[in-house]
Amino acid sequence: MQYLGIASLLPLVGALSTSDAPRVKQVAIIGAGAGGSSAAYHLAQYAAEAGISTNITVFERNDYVGGRTTTVNPWGDKSIAVELGGSIFVQINQIMVKAMEEFNLSTAGNDLATTFGMPDLGIWNGQEFVIVTQAGDSWWDKAKLLWRYGTAPLWTNRLMKSAVGRFLGMYEEPVFPWKSLSDVVEQVGLLEVTGVTGEQYLQANGINEIFSREIIQASTRVNYASNLAYIHGLETMVCMATNGAMQISGGNWQIFAHMLKASHANLHLNTTVSQISRQQNGTYSLTSRSTKTNTEQTTLFDDIILAAPLQYTNLVISPPPKHTPDEIPYTHLYTTLFASPHKLNPAAFNLPPTSPVPQYVLTTLPPSEPPTDNTAGSPSFYSISLSSAAMNPRSSPPRFEYVYKIFSPERVNATFLSHILGQPVGEKEAEEGEVDGVVSWIHHKLWYSYPREYPRVSFEEVVLDEGLWYTSGIEGFISTMETSALSGKNVARLVRDGWVGGAGAEGLVEEVVQEEL
């Protein structure tokens, strides 16, 4: 309105219409996790490159950014941060690594195995450790692996590199940006990998059953709480791409916090979005409520990016969009963090009393046990790891303790904790911790952590309607911090391209409809 007033007072520029005056693009992003933060960050960059002024507003219902990448502090000690959700990313994760470098964030070292004289990793099948590795294994130790598994490790590595290489094509032109995830997955040649189970994909490529069950399945269980018969082939390969694994000192959430800060977005924490309504002029009204002040507000936006699974938002979209994402099953995963002055009990893992339990205990199934869906089977958990070690400042006197992380399909109870620690743990202690007890501190969290990654050959649309975009559809393809960030970047580019005279959201919707017909 200011531009109109000035134009009416100055005859020399009165010929300028309001459409000639630059208008700030108003964009709302619902969700401040990896997808939403990346969308804000990259949209700010793309818009600046095109000389387009933007005002980005991010709504987050939690009191923190990062979504499932969040940390907690044992004993309330801010100097100790333990990852509760997304723990690691790897060297091939281009967006994560580039952001880490750009924001000058340091990685955390976690070689506790060497510090405490324990093996690095063990794979437990509920009866025995089928394999145990040391951080500094010699060539002879690696040769013993080849003796046990033959050439399966080498062929698996080649399979993984082939799949990852095709996936990386999604980052570059002419594939990037993509308006249809289903189309781009087919274009880069990955439908044959997503359309079968990990078990089928490995069998078809000659990977022997023992390596698949003992090694690869242990990886799919710790990463996606899935046995090989219930996870698609591409996600299986992703689990094997572990070279250069790293995490940010103090928490991976810092990457996304820095992205939001760099985007200059208006961030509203503790704020839920209840409704978005499309207006006759193509804009959207968005109704939000601050859970902190209990105040409601309605604002107009040109574009809205939904960066959270629609099925968990309780969001009303009026009128219904041309594409509504299907509800899909998500894994219900219990993450338990706890601290204790005791190391894990060797007897709980059928080890001699003097044999230390590995820092990372992954699990698989014994040969006689058929895999089932969405359960851990006889081991009863997916993984136990030693995440940190520190002084407990609240005990009397202060004492040195170990901080463990457990992934399991059921809530951890006193019986289980007593078993793995070899010490009696009371029911209340298992729920709340006892500062001078066997378990001094404990934190239980139930996550809807990721979709059940069943085989599929079609995926959710990126464009739900004109000006309404969706990043979370990528989770049924690959669910990682990196892929969510990639989806956010992709949507950001599509939004910008629409503004500068590309296909535009309306054109994209029409194209998708034509493809479906």
Summary of the structure (lengths in Angstrom):
residues: 517
radius of gyration: 25.2
end to end distance: 43.2
largest distance: 92.7
contacts: 1734
relative contact order: 0.18
helix: 36%
strand: 23%
